[in-house]
Amino acid sequence: MDRIPEWGRAQIAILLEFGREQGVSVEQCLVGSGLTAEDWSRVDPSKAQEAMVIHNLIKRVNLHPFLLGVTMGQRCDLITFGLLGKAMMASPTLAEVAGLASRYLGGELHFNRIRFRHKQDAVYTLFEPVGYYPEPVASFLLARDMGATIAFHQHVLRSIPELLTEIGFLSDWLPGMEILEQHFDCEVKVKQPENYTKGNKVKHYLTMPFANSFLFDQFDKQLQRLVGLPNLSRGRELPLKQRIAHHLSAMGYQSVSREDMASRLNVSARTLARYLQSEGTTWRQLVTDIRLNHAQHLLQNTPFTIEKVAFSVGFSSASAFSAAFTRETSCSPAEFRARSD
């Protein structure tokens, strides 16, 4: 499974509906995708199939791919997000929404990996491409996720003003970015090190308008079963270190106290302390080991810059990451990558 169930079908439906409005037939939208007008709604399209439909629409619609993506994102609602949308709706706080996004949109289940970074009084939502798509399609995919933030704000978070304070993009200014700037009434910066949105950390913990912790837990558990993730809330059958690694990954490898992690694991702080002692390690060292293990994976399997790898595993700078990596592995990140090639 390369995506959340029902997600692809809903996105294809949005693309086909817009295509019809623009005079593009269903057959023209689906050409080369392996989907047909008769059966597309009976299957759950893969990411590759959806990417082909997007490519076809970009070719036939006279809109810049980024503007088209923002437009499609704005047409998303919690129905198109399926079970994940229901979980988002019931989430107690935006922090819980962030946890959902990190779990289900933080790996290979989506076109962009969505992570969160806490820095001083701000929360950054980072959008990192997963896989390699032609530039028009890649631009569309990023813009669609950004447009979906508008839709989510309109449908769920309208009661929370000034949600974002800044938006940043790797690229130059593109048509459609003004829609984001106007909707959120914040500055859009271009030629940034990452694609991101920046929000106020205090608002990250405000109670959501439709919060229901019981429904949230049920939807989350259903999602875990559907996509094959371990049950992070009750997965006592997993080794404790693996459970800690899953939680750190879901949190974007950001700093967390030993006591907070114990609470997330549903174990006592004393139990976690005894575990660390039995492993002959400390909490700080364990977190460092988990971060650097993931960093090694990124260095071996992605073209990310050293700076991007550093941010991806929770370090505040490339220099701090390089120093920690060299101290623990006796070689620099660049040397490690060269040896792996």
Secondary structure, 3 states (H helix, E strand, C coil): CCCCCCHHHHHHHHHHHHHHHCCCCHHHHHCCCCCCCCCHHHCCCCHHHHHHHHHHHHHHCCCCHHHHHHHHHHCCCCCCCHHHHHHHHHCCEHHHHHHHHHHHCCCCCCCEEEEEEEECCEEEEEEEECCCCCHHHHHHHHHHHHHHHHHHHHHCCCCCCCCEEEEECCCCCCCCHHHHHHHHCCEEECCCCCCEEEEEHHHHCCECCCCCHHHHHHHHHHHHHHHCCCCCCCCCCCCHHHHHHHHHHHCCCCCCCHHHHHHHHCCCHHHHHHHHHHCCCCHHHHHHHHHHHHHHHHHHHCCCCHHHHHHHCCCCCHHHHHHHHHHHHCCCHHHHHHHHC
